[in-house]
Amino acid sequence: MLLSLNVYSQSYILIGNDNNITGSPTPYEGYWHDARMQIIYSVSELTDAGLSSGSVITGLGFDIAAVASTQAYTGFTVKMAHTSTTSFGSTAWLTPSFTQVYSASYTVTATGWTMHGFSTNFTWNGTSNIVVEVCFDNTTYTGDDDVYYSTTTDPMVCYAYSDNDSGCSMAAEYTSTSRPNIIFRTAGSSTITTCSAVFFDSGGPSGTYANNENYTVTYTSSSGGCIRAIVENYDVEYDYDYLYIYDGTSTAGTLLDVLNGPSVVANLDDEGTSYYGLSGSLTFHFTSDVSNTYSGWEFTIDCPQNCYPPSCSNTVPANDNCTSSTMICDFNGYCGSTSGTVDHSEIDAANSAIFCGIIDNNTWLSFVASETEATLDVWVTDCPTAGSDGIGAVQLQVYETDCSTGNFTPVSNCWSPAKLVDGQIRATGLTPGNEYMIMVDGWNGAECNYSFAASSGVAAASAGLDQTLCEGQVVTFTASGGTVYSWASDPVDPSLSGQESSGTINVSPSSTTTYSVTVTGLNPECPGTAEAAAIVNAASATFTGLDASYCSDDASVSLLPDPTGGTITGSGI
C-alpha cells in the first residue's frame, strides 16, 4: 500500500465554547425576510486562541444547535474589518473599512458547524479587534436556525431583522451580550499553538477526508501548561484508516490511543473522551488508504486549569439505589469506585432508550445545578477488576428523574468508551436549584476507581482563586455556589466593610489576608464555606547614590532605585 505525504494546511481557532442556545440573535434569522448582524471579537481573544500578526483567515463558521429554516439565505454576505471598538455602547453599526469576504446563497441543512469559505481572504494585523458583519435578503420566511453562544460582559453583538427590507443596509435595532460561538479557519501549519481551537480532519466541518492521506499535526498549549483534546465525534474507515494520538511534540511521544471506526456504535459511545497532553503538546498522526473516505473527526482543543486527577477530598460511596443517591456538594476531589456487588434494579439493563450501553453494576450520585449547564471532568485511574470481556472501563450519564421505572430523562452525553480513558460529561437544559442524578457503571461489570472535578454548573461554595498583589492595589473575589453570601477576613480588613453580603468584593488589604465566604440558598443540603487568599507583596525599595554622610551643601547625586520603575518622592527631589 503506497501512501502520499500530505501537509495539513488549515486550522480552526475557536472563540466561545459555552453551550447556551439562542434563536435570536443568530446569523441565520430565517423567521424574517431580512437580517443584519455585527459581532466583535477582541484582540486578546484572538491572540489567546493562537492568531498572530499576519494570520490569514480563509473562512468562518457558526455552531448550529437546531435547524428550523427550509429555504436558502439569499445573498448571505460576510464582511470583516479591523476596529478599535471593544463593544456596542449604543445601538449603531460600526463603520470601519470592511472587506467583503463571502457572498452566496447558503442553506443550513444540519446541526453542527457551518463553514463559509472566503472568496477573499482576510489578514489580521495582530493589534486590532475584529468585527464580523453578516446579512441576507430573502422575500419569504420560514424559521430561525438556533446557534450556540457565550455570554459577554458588555454588548458585543448589534443586530436587526425585518420583513420587506434590504438586509445588508437596514438600520440597527438591538444590542446583545449573547455572542454566537465562532470558528475562524486559517491558513494552517503542522504545529499550532493555542488554547482554544477545533481540530477537524482535512474535510473540515462538513466534508470528508481524502484517500492516500498521511500527515501529522501538533497542538501546543499557548498558556505554558497542559493541553486537552475532547472527542466530539469521529468516523474513519474501520481497519484501513487510523488516527494516532500522542502526548508530546511528535510521534515519538507517549501513544495515548488509536482511533479506528466510528465514535458511536451499539453499546459504545466515545463522545466526551478526553486526551491530556501533560507535556504541553498533543500530536495527531493520520493515515488513509487508497479507497473509501468517511466524515472524519471533530475535537475541541483547550487548556484546562488542571489535567491531573484532583486529590481525593470526599470518598463517601455512591449509593446502589437511585432514591438514596449520594448527594455531592463539591465534585472537586470526589473519588469513588464501581463495585461488583451491586445490581441494576432501577433500570432495565438492556434498555437502550435510557442508556447507550448495557448496565451492570451501576451506582448513583446526585448534585444540585447552579446553572443551566454543568460540566464534569472524570478521570478513571485504574480498573483492578476488568469486565466480563476483559475490558476495564467506566460509563456515565446524567438524568432528570424521580427514580420511578421508565422515568429517566437523559440530560447529558452518554459516555461509554469501552476502554480505560478519561472523559467529560456535559449536562444541558438544567434548572438551577433542581437535583439531578449521575449514574456510574462499570463496563460489563468492571470494578474501577475514578475521580471527578466540576468545571461549572454544580452548586459548590467557591470564593475564587488565590491572588497576588502589591501593597495598595485592589483585588476582586467573586463567590459562587449559592444565592446568599457572607464574607469575613482574617486579619480584619477595613476595605471589606459594607461588602460582606455581596457576591463580589473589591478589597485592598495592607497585608496578606484570607477571605472566607459562607454560601447558602441554592442547595439546602450543602451549605458551605470557601476561602481565598490575597497575598500582598509589601512595598519596599533600596537606593544607591545616597548615604548617611550626605550634607545639605554637597553636590547633587543620582538615586538609583531597586526595583526600578515607580515614582520617587520626598523633600529635595
TAFEN-V477763 format. One line per field, one symbol per residue. burial: # if it has 24 or more other C-alpha atoms within 12 Angstrom, else .. A space follows every 10 residues. Layout:
burial=???
//
This chain:
burial=......#### ########## ########## ########## ###.###### ##..###### #########. ########## ###.####.. ..##....## ###..###.. .#######.. ####.#.### ########.. #.######## ##..###### ##....##.# ##.####### ########## ########## ######.### ########## ##..###### #######..# ########## #....##### ####..#### ########## #########. ..######## ####.##### ....#.#### ###.###### ########## .###.##.#. ...####### ########## ########## ###.###... ########## #.#....### ########## ########## .######### ########## ########## ####..###. ....###### #########. ..#.##..## .######### ########## ###..##### ######.... .......... .......... .......... ...
//
